[in-house]
């Protein structure tokens, strides 16, 4: 089950993520692919909270998310393709 933070600064994302993770054992906290989001992912992962980084538009962004400690990443391949770009680079 995914639960998404709405904050855009790292401190608030971490606070929201911790609260969302308390809802149930199967919660995965969705964090946007932002610089502050990667800070939040690192901090949440260090506390054992699973995260899913959303809004990934490239393989490099997915790699950054993985290195930050994301449990999952959600690449938006279709959105790239509808904008006239190749699906994945």
ABEGO torsion letter per residue (X at the ends): XBBBBABABAAAAAAAAAAAAAABAABBBBBBBBAAAAAAAAAAAAAGBBBBBBGBABAAAAAAAAAAGBABBBBBAAAAAAAGBBABX
